Amino acid sequence: MIGAGAKRGNEVAIRDLRSLTAILALMIVIDALWNPIVLAWAGIFSPSFHAVVLPVASMVDGVAAVVKFATMILFSFWIYVAGRNLIAADVPDLEFTPASRIWWFAVPIASFFKPYQGMRELWNASHDVAPYDINDNLVATWWALWLLSLFGGSALGLASSSDSSRVLLWASCALHIVLGIAAILVIRGIAEAQVKLDGSNLAEVFA
């Protein structure tokens, strides 16, 4: 099935995702470790934290928000390029378009399950697994952690006492680290699988 991509010749290039995946993985790591580093600094080196970080706390929060937003944008772009690779390889019977795998994240209610289905199809089609709606443990784990992180953020916002919010904050940090690991494993797995889509027709993503 995947070998059908060779029939297209040079009409559409299949882009090598590995460079983009490495950049995205680095951004995921930075985003996941940002809050734990700040919290650890505040707890272990309190005097220097109060002297260095607190005076520029708003700027630190702003940088963290920019990193998170940039990671989301790059992840969306990565999903789009990976989806385009499937089309370039003539992978048949795809339910999702490259763009729909992204905008389903913004649709109320459906955002709880449609993005998972889109990523599941992307994983299975890239690995030549049919039918595409077969659940994969890694993708399912990533999505469960994603949903848990959303609900965890809500719980943190509802925490009333400083002690409970501190515990929830550290739990949220741990969850985001595990989520980041799962996300990196998913994107690396797809990127490596797509190298085999059509080895004679790969193009660097930034070419």
trRosetta pair geometry for C-beta under 8 A, 3 or more apart (Angstrom, degrees):
i j d omega theta_ij theta_ji phi_ij phi_ji
1 4 6.3 -40 -179 -6 36 112
1 91 6.8 58 149 -132 99 70
1 92 6.9 -105 -158 24 103 97
1 128 5.9 152 61 -140 108 93
1 130 6.9 104 -17 -37 167 134
2 5 6.4 -17 170 -7 60 109
2 89 6.0 -11 -161 159 71 133
2 91 6.4 -1 -107 -93 65 95
2 128 4.7 -82 -21 -84 124 109
2 196 7.0 46 129 117 146 89
2 197 5.7 -111 -178 -131 109 58
2 198 8.0 -148 156 -50 85 71
3 6 6.0 -20 177 5 69 112
3 198 7.8 120 -140 -92 41 76
4 7 5.6 -30 -177 8 62 118
4 89 6.9 97 76 157 76 70
4 90 4.2 -104 118 93 108 122
4 91 7.4 152 58 -78 115 38
4 92 7.5 30 50 -28 162 96
5 8 6.0 -44 -172 15 52 113
5 14 6.4 29 -180 -52 142 137
5 88 6.4 45 -143 120 111 67
5 89 3.0 -45 -83 -145 127 67
5 90 5.3 -178 -86 25 50 89
5 91 7.5 -3 -62 -42 100 72
5 197 5.2 48 1 158 166 87
5 198 3.8 -116 109 -55 124 124
5 201 6.9 -147 143 52 107 136
6 9 7.9 49 170 -66 49 38
6 198 5.4 171 -70 -132 65 107
6 200 6.7 58 -120 43 96 120
6 201 7.3 174 -110 -8 55 127
7 90 6.3 -5 52 -2 109 161
8 11 4.7 -103 175 42 90 111
8 12 5.7 -41 159 36 144 89
8 88 6.7 -149 77 -179 167 62
8 89 7.7 -128 8 -119 134 22
8 90 6.0 178 -42 -36 114 113
8 198 7.8 -55 44 -103 106 168
8 201 7.4 93 78 -154 101 173
9 201 7.7 148 158 -96 22 135
10 13 7.2 6 -159 -73 66 77
10 201 6.7 -165 -100 -127 56 108
12 87 7.3 -68 141 112 161 86
12 88 4.0 -142 120 -126 117 91
13 88 6.6 -38 87 -154 23 149
13 201 6.1 -155 -136 166 57 88
13 202 7.4 76 -177 -168 90 15
13 203 3.9 16 167 -1 137 133
14 85 5.0 73 -149 -143 85 87
14 88 4.7 176 -79 104 73 134
14 89 5.8 50 -91 -59 131 92
14 194 7.1 -160 175 169 115 98
14 197 5.2 -161 -157 89 157 128
14 198 5.1 133 8 48 147 107
14 201 5.2 81 21 105 99 94
14 202 5.6 -49 87 -99 91 55
14 203 7.0 142 73 17 39 80
15 81 5.6 -66 69 -175 139 112
15 84 7.3 33 15 90 114 114
15 85 6.1 -108 41 -80 75 103
15 88 8.0 113 -4 16 71 162
15 202 7.2 81 -153 -161 15 65
15 203 5.2 -49 -106 73 61 83
15 204 7.1 7 -157 137 81 13
15 205 4.6 82 171 -93 124 70
16 19 6.8 64 110 4 99 93
16 195 6.8 41 -129 -104 86 80
16 202 4.7 58 -57 179 98 114
16 203 6.6 -159 -1 79 85 27
16 204 5.5 -32 48 -101 111 44
16 205 6.3 -116 71 -31 59 80
17 20 5.4 -70 -161 53 60 109
17 21 5.2 67 141 -34 88 108
17 78 7.0 88 -154 -154 113 88
17 81 6.4 150 -100 113 99 120
17 82 6.1 34 -91 -84 150 85
17 85 7.2 -68 -42 -41 114 153
17 187 7.9 -134 150 177 128 87
17 190 7.2 -31 88 111 160 88
17 191 3.9 -130 94 -125 114 94
17 194 5.8 54 10 68 123 137
17 205 6.3 69 -105 -56 42 132
18 21 5.4 -52 -141 35 30 116
18 22 6.5 35 158 -23 63 100
18 191 5.2 132 -82 162 57 126
18 192 7.5 72 -90 -77 102 59
18 195 7.2 29 -43 -72 116 114
19 22 5.9 -52 -154 29 31 111
19 23 6.8 27 151 -14 63 104
19 204 6.3 27 12 -155 143 95
19 205 6.0 -156 62 32 106 107
19 206 6.8 -83 101 2 141 109
20 23 5.8 -55 -152 37 36 110
20 24 6.1 33 153 -17 68 109
20 74 7.8 -170 -173 -176 93 99
20 77 7.7 -119 -166 111 135 105
20 78 5.8 171 139 -105 121 93
20 81 6.8 47 70 61 170 158
20 191 7.9 -168 68 -111 86 131
20 205 4.6 -23 -33 60 122 163
20 206 7.6 154 -66 -38 94 91
21 24 5.7 -56 -143 41 30 110
21 25 6.1 35 156 -24 66 106
21 78 7.0 106 -87 -140 62 130
21 187 5.2 173 -137 141 100 107
21 188 5.9 126 170 -91 136 58
21 191 4.2 -47 -51 -58 154 162
22 25 5.7 -51 -146 33 28 113
22 26 6.6 31 154 -20 61 103
23 26 5.8 -55 -155 32 32 112
23 27 6.6 27 151 -15 65 106
23 74 7.0 -115 115 -171 105 144
24 27 5.7 -56 -150 38 35 110
24 28 6.3 39 151 -22 67 104
24 71 7.4 109 -152 -148 72 73
24 74 5.2 -172 -103 132 91 118
24 75 6.1 119 -151 -83 125 65
24 78 5.4 6 -67 -58 159 149
24 187 6.2 -93 96 152 134 167
25 28 5.6 -52 -148 34 33 114
25 29 6.5 36 152 -21 64 103
25 184 4.7 76 -129 -128 99 105
25 187 6.8 -160 -68 77 89 129
25 188 7.0 40 -77 -58 135 103
26 29 5.7 -53 -152 33 32 113
26 30 6.5 32 151 -18 65 104
27 30 5.6 -50 -146 36 35 112
27 31 6.2 34 155 -18 66 107
27 67 7.0 -173 -161 -172 88 85
27 70 6.6 -118 -152 108 139 99
27 71 4.4 179 142 -101 116 91
27 74 6.1 82 49 55 162 150
28 31 5.8 -56 -146 39 29 110
28 32 6.1 26 156 -18 65 111
28 71 6.1 126 -79 -152 54 128
28 75 7.9 87 -74 -75 104 116
28 180 4.8 155 157 -149 100 96
28 183 5.6 -154 -146 92 150 128
28 184 5.8 -171 83 -65 148 94
29 32 5.9 -59 -143 39 27 108
29 33 6.1 6 165 -5 65 116
29 180 6.4 126 -89 167 42 138
29 184 7.6 41 -55 -70 87 139
30 33 6.4 -70 -140 45 23 97
30 34 6.3 45 158 -54 62 97
30 67 5.8 -112 119 -168 116 136
30 71 7.8 -164 67 -71 97 126
31 34 6.0 -34 -148 -4 27 118
31 64 8.0 113 -132 -162 66 73
31 67 5.4 -177 -87 133 82 107
31 68 5.4 114 -135 -93 119 66
31 71 4.9 -35 -43 -31 148 162
31 176 7.7 -112 126 169 84 123
31 180 7.1 172 78 -100 92 126
32 36 7.9 4 143 6 63 117
32 176 4.9 -177 -135 136 77 94
32 177 4.9 118 169 -99 118 52
32 179 7.2 -173 -110 70 118 84
32 180 3.5 -52 -65 -38 150 155
33 36 5.6 -68 -154 49 52 109
33 37 5.6 52 153 -27 84 108
33 177 7.1 69 -77 -101 65 98
34 37 6.2 -67 -157 34 22 108
34 38 6.6 15 155 -13 63 109
34 64 5.2 145 153 -122 149 102
34 67 6.6 146 -63 77 150 152
35 38 5.7 -56 -145 39 35 110
35 39 6.0 32 159 -17 69 108
35 64 7.4 79 -62 -144 78 142
35 169 7.5 -133 167 178 127 94
35 172 7.6 -33 110 103 156 101
35 173 5.1 -139 100 -102 112 104
35 176 7.3 68 41 53 125 151
36 39 5.7 -57 -142 41 31 110
36 40 6.0 30 159 -20 66 108
36 170 7.9 81 -111 -134 82 66
36 173 4.4 128 -70 -176 89 133
36 174 8.0 98 -86 -62 124 51
36 177 7.0 22 -28 -57 146 123
37 40 5.8 -55 -144 38 27 109
37 41 6.3 31 155 -21 63 107
38 41 5.7 -54 -149 35 29 113
38 42 6.4 28 153 -19 64 106
38 53 7.0 142 -144 -152 93 154
38 60 7.0 124 -111 164 135 136
39 42 5.7 -55 -148 36 32 111
39 43 6.3 20 157 -12 66 110
39 169 6.7 166 -100 132 142 118
39 170 6.7 176 154 -89 160 80
39 173 6.6 -97 18 -60 148 158
40 43 5.9 -62 -144 42 30 105
40 44 5.7 2 169 2 70 117
41 44 6.6 -65 -126 49 20 91
41 45 5.5 -43 -163 51 62 104
41 48 7.5 -89 -177 90 97 101
41 49 5.0 140 136 -90 91 111
41 53 6.8 109 116 -32 135 150
42 45 7.8 -40 -73 64 8 63
42 46 6.4 43 -179 -105 47 67
42 49 4.6 147 -102 -173 53 165
42 53 7.4 -89 -77 65 87 150
43 46 7.0 -9 -153 -64 11 90
45 48 4.6 -23 153 43 111 112
45 49 5.7 129 98 -30 77 93
46 49 5.4 -58 -142 35 30 115
46 50 6.3 26 163 -17 67 105
47 50 6.0 -59 -150 37 28 106
47 51 6.3 18 156 -13 64 113
48 51 5.5 -60 -142 43 34 109
48 52 5.5 6 168 0 73 117
49 52 6.6 -66 -127 49 20 90
49 53 5.0 -28 -164 27 64 122
49 54 6.8 77 141 -28 69 93
50 53 7.4 -31 -70 51 14 83
50 54 5.1 0 -144 2 47 136
51 54 7.6 56 -5 33 11 101
51 55 7.6 -11 174 -8 31 113
52 55 7.4 -97 172 30 14 101
52 56 7.8 -42 157 27 53 107
53 56 6.6 -93 -160 57 34 82
53 57 6.3 66 149 -84 75 72
53 60 6.1 19 -159 -46 89 158
54 57 5.3 -5 -146 -47 39 112
56 59 4.4 -40 177 40 93 119
56 60 5.9 103 115 -28 85 92
57 60 5.6 -54 -148 35 34 113
57 61 6.3 33 155 -17 67 105
58 61 5.7 -52 -148 38 32 111
58 62 6.3 37 150 -23 63 106
59 62 5.4 -52 -147 35 33 116
59 63 6.4 35 154 -20 66 101
60 63 5.9 -51 -149 34 30 109
60 64 6.5 32 151 -19 63 106
61 64 5.6 -54 -150 36 33 114
61 65 6.4 34 152 -20 66 105
62 65 5.7 -54 -149 35 32 111
62 66 6.4 32 152 -19 65 104
63 66 5.6 -53 -149 35 33 112
63 67 6.4 35 152 -20 66 104
64 67 5.7 -52 -149 35 31 112
64 68 6.4 30 154 -17 64 106
65 68 5.8 -54 -147 38 31 110
65 69 6.2 29 155 -17 66 108
66 69 5.8 -56 -145 39 30 109
66 70 6.1 29 157 -18 65 109
67 70 5.9 -57 -145 39 27 109
67 71 6.3 30 154 -22 63 107
68 71 5.7 -54 -149 34 30 113
68 72 6.5 30 153 -19 63 105
69 72 5.7 -54 -151 35 33 112
69 73 6.4 32 152 -18 66 105
70 73 5.6 -52 -146 36 34 111
70 74 6.2 30 156 -15 67 108
71 74 5.9 -57 -144 41 29 108
71 75 6.1 32 155 -22 64 109
72 75 5.7 -54 -144 36 28 113
72 76 6.4 32 154 -21 62 104
73 76 5.7 -54 -152 34 30 113
73 77 6.5 29 150 -17 64 105
74 77 5.5 -51 -148 37 35 113
74 78 6.3 41 150 -24 65 103
75 78 5.5 -49 -147 33 33 116
75 79 6.5 36 152 -20 64 101
75 183 7.9 -39 -123 -175 131 130
75 187 8.0 -103 -132 -81 84 140
76 79 5.8 -51 -151 33 32 112
76 80 6.5 33 151 -20 63 105
76 102 4.8 72 -152 -131 97 122
77 80 5.6 -54 -151 35 34 114
77 81 6.4 30 154 -16 67 105
78 81 6.0 -56 -147 38 30 107
78 82 6.2 30 155 -18 65 108
78 187 6.4 -2 154 -137 146 126
79 82 5.8 -57 -147 38 29 111
79 83 6.3 29 155 -18 64 108
79 98 7.3 149 129 -167 72 73
79 101 5.1 -146 163 112 121 122
79 102 5.7 150 87 -71 132 88
79 118 7.8 46 -170 133 126 120
79 119 7.5 -68 -125 -92 115 86
79 122 7.2 -81 -149 -91 80 166
80 83 5.8 -59 -152 37 29 111
80 84 6.4 30 152 -20 64 106
80 98 4.6 76 -151 163 61 110
80 99 6.6 32 -117 -82 102 52
80 101 7.5 -177 -80 63 51 109
80 102 6.2 -8 -63 -38 94 132
81 84 5.5 -52 -148 35 34 114
81 85 6.6 43 151 -27 63 99
81 98 7.7 91 -35 -153 13 132
81 205 6.1 27 -163 -133 157 119
82 85 5.6 -47 -156 24 34 117
82 86 7.3 36 148 -19 61 97
82 98 7.8 156 71 -129 56 97
82 122 5.7 56 126 -164 123 125
82 126 7.1 -34 -175 -76 106 134
82 190 5.7 16 -143 146 141 133
82 191 7.6 -86 -99 -79 112 64
82 194 6.6 -131 -139 -58 81 157
83 86 5.8 -48 -159 26 39 111
83 87 7.0 35 147 -13 66 102
83 96 7.0 -88 -129 113 129 100
83 97 6.9 81 163 154 139 39
83 98 3.1 162 96 -106 128 76
83 99 7.8 -145 89 -17 154 36
83 101 5.6 -175 -66 12 142 139
83 122 6.3 -68 -81 -106 76 112
84 87 5.6 -54 -153 38 41 111
84 88 6.1 43 149 -22 70 106
84 98 5.0 15 -50 -80 71 153
85 88 5.5 -53 -144 37 33 114
85 89 6.2 25 157 -13 66 109
85 126 7.8 43 97 -106 122 98
85 194 5.2 31 136 -159 154 132
85 197 6.0 170 164 0 105 172
86 89 5.9 -62 -147 43 29 106
86 91 4.3 -58 -172 35 86 135
86 94 6.1 109 130 -83 134 146
86 122 7.2 -124 -38 -128 141 66
86 125 5.2 32 -127 129 133 135
86 126 7.0 -86 -80 -72 103 72
86 197 7.7 -125 -97 -124 44 140
87 90 7.6 37 179 -73 34 29
87 91 7.2 -73 -72 39 26 87
87 94 7.4 -81 -76 21 76 156
87 98 7.0 -74 -10 -37 127 110
88 197 7.6 71 87 139 95 141
88 198 7.7 -113 123 22 97 136
88 201 7.7 -159 151 124 116 127
89 197 4.2 -90 -90 -179 146 115
89 198 5.6 -170 -112 -22 93 111
91 94 6.2 71 104 -52 99 112
91 125 5.0 84 170 -175 151 115
91 197 7.9 -67 -49 -139 112 111
93 132 7.4 -177 110 -7 101 126
94 97 7.6 111 120 -81 119 37
94 121 6.6 111 -146 164 79 130
94 125 6.5 21 -98 -94 99 159
94 132 7.5 87 -117 -50 56 171
95 117 7.6 -48 86 146 140 113
95 121 6.1 -128 40 -100 100 160
95 132 7.1 -163 2 82 105 140
96 100 4.8 -144 -159 83 81 114
96 101 5.0 81 157 -62 138 86
96 104 7.9 -62 -129 -20 122 138
96 117 7.4 152 -49 114 128 89
96 118 4.4 107 -100 -123 169 91
96 121 5.6 147 18 67 115 149
96 122 7.6 -54 68 -50 134 87
97 100 4.5 92 48 2 83 105
97 101 7.4 -142 84 -12 46 80
98 101 6.4 -55 -164 22 30 111
98 102 7.7 17 146 -9 59 105
99 102 5.8 -64 -166 36 44 109
99 103 6.2 18 153 -7 81 109
100 103 6.0 -60 -132 45 39 96
100 104 6.0 50 167 -34 70 102
100 118 6.7 -161 111 -107 83 134
101 104 6.6 -43 -146 20 21 114
101 115 6.9 91 -171 -136 61 66
101 118 3.7 164 -121 169 83 137
101 119 6.9 117 -160 -59 114 59
101 122 6.6 61 -124 -48 154 128
102 105 6.3 -50 179 12 42 112
103 106 5.6 -54 -164 35 60 109
103 107 6.9 66 141 -34 75 98
104 107 5.5 -48 -149 19 46 117
104 110 6.0 -98 -160 129 88 109
104 111 6.3 159 149 -101 65 61
104 114 3.9 -122 -173 112 135 121
104 115 4.9 178 98 -64 110 70
104 118 6.0 161 35 -21 146 140
105 111 5.4 67 -160 -137 31 106
105 115 5.0 57 -77 -78 75 138
106 111 6.6 149 16 -86 7 129
107 110 4.2 -15 107 62 119 116
107 111 5.3 165 65 -48 61 86
107 114 6.8 7 59 42 126 146
108 111 6.5 -37 -113 6 15 110
109 112 6.4 -54 -176 11 35 109
110 113 6.7 -85 -164 52 47 80
110 114 4.5 16 166 -10 93 129
111 114 6.6 -50 -95 43 26 99
111 115 6.2 24 -155 -12 60 114
112 147 6.8 64 -147 -113 80 120
113 116 5.6 -60 -158 38 43 115
113 117 6.3 43 150 -21 74 105
114 117 5.5 -53 -148 35 37 112
114 118 6.4 39 154 -21 67 103
115 118 5.5 -53 -148 36 35 114
115 119 6.4 29 156 -14 68 105
115 143 7.6 166 99 -123 91 111
116 119 5.9 -59 -147 41 31 105
116 120 6.0 35 153 -23 66 108
116 139 7.2 127 -161 152 79 100
116 140 7.6 60 -165 -110 122 53
116 143 4.2 53 -108 -126 113 155
117 120 5.5 -51 -143 35 31 115
117 121 6.4 32 156 -18 63 103
117 133 7.2 -10 -145 -119 94 86
118 121 5.9 -54 -151 35 29 110
118 122 6.4 31 150 -20 63 106
119 122 5.3 -50 -146 36 37 116
119 123 6.2 39 154 -20 67 103
119 139 5.6 177 122 -155 106 118
119 142 7.6 -98 131 88 153 130
119 143 7.1 172 61 -68 137 113
119 186 7.1 5 179 179 125 138
120 123 5.8 -53 -148 36 30 111
120 124 6.2 20 158 -11 65 110
120 132 7.0 121 122 159 84 78
120 133 6.8 55 121 -132 130 41
120 134 7.8 -171 173 73 111 45
120 135 6.7 -49 -138 -116 134 49
120 136 6.4 171 -136 17 81 97
120 139 5.3 144 -94 127 69 152
120 140 7.8 44 -93 -62 112 73
121 124 6.0 -59 -139 43 29 104
121 125 5.7 24 164 -15 67 113
121 132 4.3 40 -127 164 77 127
121 133 7.3 -8 -79 -74 84 55
122 125 6.2 -56 -136 41 21 106
122 126 6.1 22 161 -19 59 113
122 190 6.2 6 139 -127 101 139
123 126 6.0 -65 -151 37 23 110
123 127 6.3 0 160 0 63 115
123 129 7.8 -13 121 40 75 127
123 136 5.4 -100 119 20 145 155
123 138 7.8 179 -145 77 152 104
123 139 5.0 -120 -13 -62 161 140
123 186 7.0 -70 -89 -157 121 90
123 189 6.9 21 -136 108 99 118
123 190 5.9 -91 -103 -84 62 101
123 193 7.9 90 -158 35 53 158
124 127 6.0 -69 -143 49 28 99
124 129 4.0 -94 -155 73 81 104
124 130 7.1 125 159 -76 113 37
124 131 7.7 22 151 125 151 38
124 132 4.5 159 85 -138 133 61
124 133 7.8 -86 17 -20 165 17
124 134 5.9 129 -110 52 141 93
124 136 6.7 -166 -66 -38 86 121
125 128 7.5 33 -172 -77 31 32
125 129 7.6 -85 -53 49 23 70
125 132 5.6 4 -53 -112 88 118
126 190 4.9 73 71 -146 172 75
126 193 4.2 95 142 102 100 126
126 194 5.1 -53 -146 -64 110 83
126 197 7.4 -60 -141 -68 67 107
127 189 7.8 -17 -66 158 119 99
127 193 4.7 -64 -79 -142 67 149
128 193 8.0 -159 -2 -175 78 113
129 132 7.3 113 94 -106 78 48
129 134 6.0 -101 147 55 117 132
129 136 7.8 108 75 -72 164 113
130 134 7.8 114 154 -5 13 122
131 134 6.1 133 72 -28 66 90
135 139 7.5 -148 -167 71 62 106
135 140 5.4 36 -176 -58 107 130
136 139 4.3 65 73 18 105 108
136 140 6.4 179 81 -12 49 89
137 140 5.7 -60 -143 41 27 111
137 141 6.1 29 158 -22 65 107
138 141 5.8 -54 -148 34 29 111
138 142 6.5 31 153 -19 63 104
138 182 7.0 176 -172 -156 76 86
138 185 5.9 -117 -163 120 127 120
138 186 6.0 171 139 -85 109 79
138 189 6.7 91 103 -8 158 164
139 142 5.7 -51 -150 35 33 113
139 143 6.4 28 154 -16 65 106
139 186 6.0 101 -96 -121 67 118
140 143 5.9 -57 -148 39 31 108
140 144 6.3 33 154 -21 65 106
141 144 5.7 -54 -146 36 31 112
141 145 6.3 29 156 -16 64 107
141 182 5.5 -137 113 -135 100 135
142 145 5.9 -61 -152 39 28 109
142 146 6.3 34 150 -25 64 106
142 179 7.2 97 -148 -151 63 67
142 182 4.1 179 -94 143 77 117
142 183 5.8 119 -143 -77 119 55
142 185 7.6 -154 -69 65 118 98
142 186 5.1 -2 -55 -44 162 140
143 146 5.3 -48 -147 31 36 118
143 147 6.5 33 156 -15 66 101
144 147 6.0 -54 -150 37 31 107
144 148 6.2 31 151 -19 64 109
145 148 5.5 -55 -144 39 32 114
145 149 6.3 37 155 -25 65 103
145 175 6.7 175 -162 -175 91 86
145 178 6.1 -139 -135 110 141 98
145 179 4.2 -179 142 -97 124 85
145 182 5.5 131 30 34 151 154
146 149 5.9 -54 -152 31 27 111
146 150 6.9 29 149 -20 61 102
146 179 6.3 122 -74 -144 54 121
147 150 5.6 -51 -155 30 37 113
147 151 6.6 25 153 -8 68 105
148 151 5.9 -59 -147 44 34 104
148 152 5.9 40 152 -26 67 110
148 175 6.2 -131 116 -158 111 133
148 179 8.0 -158 67 -75 100 118
149 152 5.3 -51 -139 37 31 117
149 153 6.5 38 157 -24 62 100
149 172 7.3 97 -141 -151 75 80
149 175 5.5 170 -92 133 83 121
149 176 6.1 94 -124 -84 127 72
149 179 5.5 1 -49 -61 139 160
150 153 6.0 -53 -156 29 28 110
150 154 7.0 26 148 -15 60 104
151 154 5.5 -51 -154 34 40 114
151 155 6.4 42 149 -21 68 103
152 155 5.6 -51 -148 35 35 112
152 156 6.4 39 152 -23 65 102
152 168 7.3 175 -173 -172 85 94
152 171 7.0 -139 -154 114 125 101
152 172 5.1 159 145 -104 123 87
152 175 5.7 132 -7 54 175 167
153 156 5.6 -50 -149 32 33 114
153 157 6.6 34 152 -19 63 104
153 172 6.8 96 -80 -133 59 132
154 157 5.7 -55 -153 34 33 112
154 158 6.6 23 152 -13 65 109
155 158 5.8 -63 -150 40 34 107
155 159 6.8 53 149 -45 65 91
155 168 6.0 -145 117 -148 101 137
156 159 5.7 -32 -154 0 36 117
156 165 6.5 87 -159 -144 72 77
156 168 4.7 177 -100 132 78 125
156 169 6.3 98 -136 -78 123 63
156 172 5.7 -4 -61 -50 140 146
159 164 4.7 -162 -157 111 111 102
159 165 3.9 155 110 -82 136 77
159 168 5.2 -157 -58 21 149 149
160 164 6.9 33 52 55 60 133
160 165 7.7 -156 56 -44 17 105
161 164 4.6 84 63 13 95 101
161 165 6.7 -165 89 -6 47 88
162 165 5.8 -59 -143 41 30 110
162 166 6.2 35 156 -25 65 106
163 166 5.8 -54 -150 31 28 112
163 167 6.7 25 154 -15 63 104
164 167 5.8 -53 -150 36 34 110
164 168 6.2 30 154 -15 67 109
165 168 5.6 -56 -143 43 32 110
165 169 6.0 40 153 -28 66 105
166 169 5.6 -51 -146 31 29 115
166 170 6.7 24 157 -13 62 103
167 170 6.1 -59 -153 38 30 105
167 171 6.3 29 150 -17 65 109
168 171 5.4 -54 -144 40 34 114
168 172 6.1 39 153 -24 66 103
169 172 5.6 -50 -148 33 30 113
169 173 6.6 34 150 -21 62 102
170 173 5.4 -47 -149 32 36 115
170 174 6.5 37 152 -18 65 102
171 174 5.7 -52 -150 36 33 111
171 175 6.3 36 151 -21 65 106
172 175 5.5 -53 -147 36 32 114
172 176 6.3 31 155 -19 66 106
173 176 5.9 -57 -148 36 29 108
173 177 6.6 31 153 -21 63 104
174 177 5.8 -54 -152 32 32 112
174 178 6.6 27 153 -13 65 105
175 178 5.9 -58 -151 39 32 107
175 179 6.1 34 151 -20 67 109
176 179 5.3 -50 -140 40 34 116
176 180 6.2 42 155 -25 64 102
177 180 5.6 -50 -150 32 29 114
177 181 6.7 32 151 -19 62 101
178 181 5.7 -50 -152 32 35 113
178 182 6.5 33 151 -16 65 105
179 182 5.7 -56 -149 38 32 110
179 183 6.2 34 153 -21 67 107
180 183 5.6 -53 -144 36 31 112
180 184 6.3 32 157 -19 65 105
181 184 5.9 -56 -150 35 29 110
181 185 6.5 29 153 -18 64 107
182 185 5.7 -56 -150 36 32 112
182 186 6.4 33 152 -21 65 105
183 186 5.7 -54 -150 34 32 112
183 187 6.4 20 159 -10 67 106
184 187 6.2 -58 -143 41 30 101
184 188 6.0 26 159 -15 65 112
185 188 6.0 -58 -141 42 26 109
185 189 6.1 30 158 -24 62 110
186 189 5.8 -58 -149 34 25 112
186 190 6.5 19 158 -13 63 107
187 190 5.9 -54 -146 39 33 108
187 191 6.0 34 155 -20 66 109
188 191 5.7 -55 -141 39 31 111
188 192 6.1 27 161 -16 66 108
189 192 6.2 -57 -145 38 25 106
189 193 6.3 23 156 -17 62 111
190 193 5.7 -59 -146 39 30 110
190 194 6.2 27 158 -20 66 109
191 194 5.9 -59 -147 35 27 108
191 195 7.3 45 150 -35 59 92
192 195 5.8 -35 -163 6 38 117
193 196 6.3 -62 -175 33 44 106
193 197 7.9 68 133 -47 66 84
194 197 5.0 -6 -162 -22 60 118
195 199 7.0 37 157 -97 71 80
195 202 7.0 9 -142 -96 63 144
196 199 6.6 -13 -128 -54 41 95
198 201 4.3 -10 121 42 121 107
198 202 7.1 173 88 -52 74 71
199 202 6.6 -25 -151 -21 35 114
203 207 5.2 -112 173 48 96 140
204 207 4.2 109 65 -34 90 105
